[in-house]
């Protein structure tokens, strides 16, 4: 199921023509329910994520078992994570 949601999210980005996200404040966590963790690119330890945490390129967001998260991005894009899902924001200019 995770793969289907991730695929549909990537497909939506491709269909809207959105490219890589640039800028340290382009994404912000809007929902963090249950166990949701953030690993900033320049750190080695995960920490609890909460609404209004900013996401920068290279950061990882993880919704653990029974966790759920969402982040708002540029141009009205929304990233939603269901339980046991992890994403990493691409570095500036990276293609994924």
N, C-alpha and C positions, 0 to 999 in steps of 0.2 A: 504494500500500500504506500509506504514512504516513497518508493521509487516512482510510483504513478504521480503522486502529488508533486514531487520534485520535477519530474518530466513536464507536467502540465504548467508548473510555474515558469520553467525555462522556455517552454513553447510560447507562453503569454508574453514574455519579454521579447522574444524574437519577433512575434507577430506585431507588437507595438513599435518595433524599431528601436527600442531602447538599447543603448550601448553600455559599456562598463560604467559603473558609478564612480565619480571622482569627488574628492573633497572629504575631509574628516568628519564633517557634520551632515553628510548626505542621508544617513540612515539613523533612525532612532527606534529603540525598543518601545512598543506601545502596549504590549500585553506580555505578562510573565506570570503564568499560573502553574502551581505545583513546583517541581524542581527544574529551574531554568538557570543555566550557567553561561558565563562570558569568559573567554580567554583573549584578552587584548594581545595584539601582535607582538608587543614588546615585553610581555610578561611570560612567566613559566607556570604560574598557578591559576587554576580556574577560580572564579569568584561568583557569588550569586548575582544574577542579572535582575534588573528591575525596570519598570517603566521609566522612561526618560534617560536611560543609558544611551549614550551615543556610540555608534559603531563606525570604525575606521577600516580602511583597506587592510586586509591581513587578519582582522579580528575573527574569532569563531564564536558562534552562538549554538548552544546545545540544549535541547529539550529532553531531559532524562525520562525514564519510565514515569508515567502519570503526569508529565509536564506538557506545557503548551505555551507557545510564544508567537508574537507577531512583531514586525518592524515596519515602519513607514519609511519610504524612500522618495527619491525625486520623481517628479511628474506623476504623482499619485500612485506609484507602485507600492504594493504591500507584499511582504514576505511572511508566510505563515508556516510555523513548524508544529507538527504534531509530536506526540511522544516518541522518544528514541530517534530523534532526528538531529543532525548536526550540519551546519553550513559554515563556510568560510567566505568572507567577502574577498573578491579578487583584488589584487594589488592594482594600483592605477595603471591603466593602459593594457592590462592583461586580458586575454581572450580565453573564455572557458566554455 
